[in-house]
Amino acid sequence: MKATITHSTVFKDSPRPSAELTANSKLDVPAGQELEVLAYRDGGANHLKITFNQNLGPQRRNTWYVYKDHIQLEQPGTAESGLHISEQGLALIKKYEGFRSRSYLCPSGTWTIGYGSTHDVTRGQWISEPEAAARLRREVQIYEHGVLAALKVEASQAQFDALVSLCYNIGVGAIARSSVMRFHNRRDFAAAADAFLLWNKGGGKEIPGLTRRRREERSLYLT
């Protein structure tokens, strides 16, 4: 899998802010660089944990944490599959993430803005709706690739849209391990649809907004 660095960035040995890391724990990487990826997973705090096919930097490390919106992954077969989230899928994500022009602290204590974006967000930040929509389109590519990497059988456009919406909400690693994906890959689509409904809790308690989102994703998946 090929990865392209879309913004000058810092590769890190943890998802902590780069200012908190020593020089030996980070690596400056210019925009435009292309690298081969062996594996990746959600790294938390808007990062991917990526294993490249070569050691990088004086540290000679091949596994780094990278900001999700600073890298674009080209999944083998992605172009041929023709699968990208549709406008309907994006509308569903927008509906449940909601647009916030001012940065705010989400329940997990992370500064968030626009349609659920968390990278490089600080107190007092402002974003227009067109900027937030463009940012969502960039960031959702990570979740498209995450779903494609986990799929072992075909998916309809509606199924793919529902899976990407779920992935955007729960993360790349979680979707790959989920019963939703396991049932889908067995072609037990009815069971996969019902498994969406399990992802409606936070801190062990049902969250009504998540229940509504999971029901709509389930309905879309079954379309």
N, C-alpha and C positions, 0 to 999 in steps of 0.2 A: 504494500500500500504506500502510495506517495503522499507526502505532506508538504505543503507550501507555507512558509512563514509570511503572513499577510501584513503584519506590523512589526517594526523593530521591537524586540521583546527580551525578556530575561528567562532563561531556563533555570529551574531551581530544584533543590533536593527535597523540598517540602512545599506545601501550599502557603506557607507564611509569607507576609509581605517581604519583598526583596530588601527593603531597608533594614530589616531585622536579621538578615543573613550575612555570614562572613563571605569574603571573596571566594573562598574555596567551595562555597555551597551554591554558587550561581554562575551563570554563563551568559554574556550578552550575545544575542543572535540577531543579525540584520534582516530586514524585510527582503523577501524575494528568494531566500535560500530554500532549496528543495532537499528533502531528506526521505529516506525509506523507513517505514514504520513496521515493526514486527508485531506489536500488540499495543492496545491502549484500553484504558478504563476510566470511569469517572474518578477524579482525584479530590473532589470536594472543593468548596469555596471557589466555584467557577473555574476549576482547573481540570485538565486531563492529565493522567499519569501515563506517559508514553515511553515505550521501550523501542529505541531505534536499532537499526541493524549495524550500527557502528558506534564506537566510543567517541565521545565528543569532548572538546576542550582539554585543557591541561589536567583536568580531573580524571580524564579517561573513563567517564561514566556513559552508559548507554540508556539509562532510565532517568527521566526528568519530569518535573511538573511544569506544565505549560498552560498559560491562560487560554481558555477555549476560543475566545474571539480574536486571538492572535495567530491562529493556525487553521489551515483548511486541509481536511483529509479527503483524499480521492480514493474512495472504496473501489477495489477492483470490481468491474461489472456494473458500477453505479450508472454510468452513462447509458450502457446497453439496456439496463433494466427500465429506464425511463421513469423511475419512481422518484418523485419529489413531492413534498407536501403541496396540496392544492390550496386555492384561495379559501375553500370551505374549511379546510383543516386549520389554516392560519386564523380564520375568523373565530374558530372555536377556542384556540389558544388565547387570542386577544380578549374574548368574552370573559374567560375565567381568570386570566391574569389581571385584567383591568389595566387601564392606562393611568399612570400617575406622573404628572409633569415635574413634581418636586420629589427629591429623594426622601426616602422614609425607611425606618427600621422595620423589617419584617419580623414575624414572631420568633424567628431563630436568632434575631439580633444582627442581621446582615443588612447593610445599606443597599437599597433597591430602588430602581427607577424605571420609567417607561412601562413596558410589558414584561415585568419580572426580571429585568437585567440586573446583575449584581457586580459585574466586573468594573473596576475603576470608578466606583460610585462613592461619593462622599456627602457629608452633611451640607445642605444648602444648594445642592446641584439642581439644575433645571434642564429639561429636554422638551422639544416640541413633539407633537404627535407624529409628523412625518419622519422626524429623526428616530423616534422610538420604533416606528414600523420598519424602517430600514435596518435598524439594529437587530430587531427580531428576525428579519429575513436572513441576516448574516449568521446569527447565533443558532438558528434552528437547523442549519446545515450539520452541525455537530450531532444533533439528535437524529436527523435523517440517517447519517452514517452509522450511528449507534444501533438503530433499528435494523438497517440493512446487514450489519455485521452479525446480528443475532438471528436473522431470518434464515431458515434452511429450506423453506418451501415458498411457493408463490404467495403474494398478497395482492388483493384488489386495491384500487386507489382509496376506497373508503376505509378498508382495514388499515392501510398504511397511514392514512391521516390520523386515525384514532390511536394507533400505536405511537406515532411521533408526538401527539399531544400528551399521551401518558408519559412518554420518555422525557419530554421537556419538564414535566412536573416532578418526576421521581428520580431521574438521572439515568445515564447510560448503563452503569453497572447494575442498577436495580432492574431495569427492563430485561437485561440479558438473563438474569437469574429468576425472573418472575414466572409464576404459573401461567400468566397470560401468554408469554412467549412459548413456554413449554407445550401448552395445549395447542397453540397455533401451529407449531412445528410438527405436531402429530395430526394436523388437519382436523382436530376436534374443535371446530370454530364456535360451537354453542358453549362449550366449557370455557374456552378462551374469553368469550364475551362476558360470561358470568364472573370470571376471575377479575375483570376490571373493577367490579364492585368492592373487592377486598381492599382496594387502595384508597380508603376514605377516612383514614385516622391520622391524628397527630398526637404524640404523647400518650398513645393508647386509647384516646377518646375520639369518637366520631365527630367529624367536622362537616356541618351541613353543606357548606360550599363545595367541599370535595365530593360529597355524596352526589350532589347535582351534576358536577363535572363528570364523574365516573358513569353516571346514568346516560349522559349525552354521548360520551365516548363509546359506551356500549351500543347505544342505538346506531351511531354512525358506523361502527364496526360491522354491524349486522345488515347494513343497507345493501 
